């Protein structure tokens, strides 16, 4: 992998999850994803932070879509109340 190449937080989270939960060796995960083993060990050292970051991004997307849905429902309810 090229030096300076950034890997998406979600990909990091998936790699860490495979190593921690599925029992995949660091060497195997590194080989499969084209990442140096030391990089994965660094992520594992900061694992909670990396996982939290990915989860935070997912939660922010979910929050945004839910707020949009609530806004649409509020407008529809307001319009229906005006008609009555």
N, C-alpha and C positions, 0 to 999 in steps of 0.2 A: 504494500500500500504506500502511496506517496506521502512524504512527510508534509504535515500541515493539512492533510485531508480531514475534514470534519465528518464524523459519523452522527447521524440523527439520534436524538435522545431515545426515541422509541426503539431503535435498533440496539443501542447499548442496553436498554432495559431487557430486551428479549434475550440478548447474549447472556447477561447476568442471570436472568431467570433460568435459562437452560443449564447453566453451570450449577447454580444453587439448588434448584428444585428437581431437575431431570437427571442430575448426576453426570452430565457431559463433562469431559475433562477440559481444562483450560486449553491444552494443546490442540485438542480436536476442534473446539469452538474457534480458536485462533486460525487454524488451517481452513476451516469452512468459510469463515468470513473475511479472510485476508487481512487479519489484524495481528499485530505482534502480541505474543503472550504477555509481555510486560504491561502492555496497554490494558489488557483484560484484568490483570492483577491490580493495576491502579484503580480501575473501575470498581473492582470488588472491595477495595479499601474504602472507597467512597460510595459503595453500593446503595446505601439507604438514600443518599442524596440523589444519585442518578435515577433510582426507581421513583423517588418522590417527584422529581422534575417531570418525568414522563407522565406520571399520574396527574400532576398538576396541570399539564398541558391538556390532557384528555378532559379533566373536569372543567377547565375553562371553556373548551369547545362545547361541552354539554350544557354548561350554564348559559352560554350565548344563545344556543338554539332553544333552550327552555324559555328564556326571557323573550325571545322573538315570538314564540308560541303564545305566551301569556299576553303579550301586547296585541296579537291578532285576536285572541279570544275576548279581550277587554273591549276592543273596538267593535266587534260583532255584538257583544252584549249591550254596549252603549247604543248602537244603532237600533237594536231590537226594542230597547226601552223607549227610545224616542218615537218609534212608530206606534206604540201603545198609548 
